[in-house]
Amino acid sequence: MNKKLALKIAAPLLGIAFALGAPQGAQAAPVPTASPNNFTQACTQISNTATVNFTVGGVGQTPGASNAASFQVGNRANVLVVKQNAAPVSVVPGSAGNILTFKVINAGNYRQRYNLASLVKAIGTANPFAGLPANSTFTATEQVPAIYVDGAPGAVTANIDPDFEQTVTILADIGAAQVDGDLSVHALTATTTYTTGAAVTQGAGQSIVGGALACTGNVGDVVFADTVAGPDDAVRDAVGSDRDAYKVCSSLLSFSKTATTIWDPINYTTIQKTIPGALVRYVVTVSNAGAACRSAVLTTITDGLSGNLTMDANLKVAAAAGPLTALADESAAGKGFKVLVTGSARALNGVAQYFTTANDADGVELLAPNITATLATVLPVEGAYLAGEIKPGETVTLTFNVVIN
């Protein structure tokens, strides 16, 4: 016999932000850091003289003054990139514009420009939060543009004063085929540059791209002070980096349909067979695994009956031998569908609901040959439940009988 089963599912919008092409809320301009270094500004001129007091023959003389000893404070260049969440960002399969947020911090003593770049790390990259899964399992698709600075899309630079920080976001889309627990790792790098002047070298081959420290009258000293390597930069390379991750949080639904012969017109309930006239019970089961991260909202269950079958309008119970007409109805005449939810906190948990086999909008309809169960009606809004919601650990079954023609 031919059987077909279709289940439509809508993921509830629980705790997920969809940016729809832009971050939700413009990011703030650079702001002071919570823990400033308060370094002396680069290019500051420091000059002083020494005074010598003395006597000759016991008579005080005019104090002598040294020449002025002067120097200019150099650039202690240091940039930090810090992700802003303590766990992977939770995302839903098929969602768009999911946001990772970083702070780019000027921990040096000179106003710098930073070139920004986002990196989608390869599958197998370690989870930056040291949780499960241990390594990334997919690569989310970063939007074009992916980086937003101060709410502006496509920004690739940020100008930041010393002891100030800038919020930078990365936006990415999640494939519809991803499943609960999938992880995608991304990085943001900030490379220190200058805005004007000739190239500056620090020594030992280290350099800052794009120009000199524009102090009055000369070029100041430059020292790369980033002495701790980030996940995507080296020690003293004038680059800061950090990694963040998206983790798919979804339902873990399983679907099944069983067909059990419960009576036939020859053997009745003893070694019953699937012969014409036999009564077959179908059970459609939808379960959300207890380990799932999120609920699902079931919209409809549809089943198209084969032309070789006739609906049992009364959900007969084959408890004893005898003709079909003599078998008892499980609920009442005309109540041919049963829905049961288990493992649930709903008031209907474990309580069988029965529905007519008429097309009467009671929640389960038969418009031959199609059966349609509307879960928003069968499982209405209740307390913390959305209409049709099936939470982790819950199971819904739809049961009905057919007779083989």
Helices and strands as residue ranges (DSSP letters): E 5-10, E 31-32, E 45-48, E 51-52, E 55-56, E 59-60, E 64-65, E 69-72, E 75-77, E 79-83, E 89-91, E 98-106, E 112-120, E 141-149, E 152-153, E 157-160, E 164-173, E 183-193, E 200-203, E 206-208, E 214-215, E 218-219, E 222-224, E 239-248, E 253-263, E 279-288, E 296-304, E 309-311, E 316-317, G 324-326, E 328-329, E 337-342, E 353-355, E 364-367, E 370-374, H 375-378, E 389-390, E 395-404
